[in-house]
Amino acid sequence: MVDVDERKPSDFENISPLGSVPLLQDGDLNIYGSQAIIFYLAEKFTNYAGLGKSDERPLIESVIHWAATTLLRDVGNNYVYPSLNHQEDALSIQANTSLVQFGKTEVFFHLDTLEKHYLSQRKFLCGPVPTLADRWITIVLSLLELVCLDLTPWPKVKSWMCSMKSNSDYVDVSYNHEEMVRKSLGCLNSSASDLKTMDIDNVT
């Protein structure tokens, strides 16, 4: 596996023509992109663990695709990252502010979709038990902690997030994210789960 924080092999451009990561090498086979890697590993090694039964799989895979593309773009690139407004960011103040407002509107749309559609009649996104779709969207939405977004207006989403984050698997993989939250908010001695929330109308 070649990831963003690792030293790339000398022949990386030949292995990954687009120069993108993550990249999984399995023998002579190279698999690019997080979705493709997850589906490949699930099929080859786990008999589709986490991807539900065969009749549930199309819905689960469609939710994963949403999480990895549109949702991640709006939560991360259009809202959270420009909200942090690092000095090295290339956008002007006006352009950055406009992007944040656009991203915020889109994030609220996604949260409404989760609240009113996916979680309206179910405990989890695609059925009675959590799947990779739940885990993937949990990871994406956890970025909202970096801007202290209050999920109170979306009670089902808030309850579902608490349930997903209490899972030991989440705790095991979320250490780096928790550290980022604490450092970005100057709360180095506090757990991210205890961070104070802000009124959603005041988040920029």
Helices and strands as residue ranges (DSSP letters): H 12-15, E 23-26, E 29-32, H 34-45, H 57-66, I 67-71, H 72-72, I 73-80, H 81-84, H 93-113, I 114-118, H 132-141, G 142-147, H 155-165, H 168-173, H 175-184, G 192-194, G 200-202
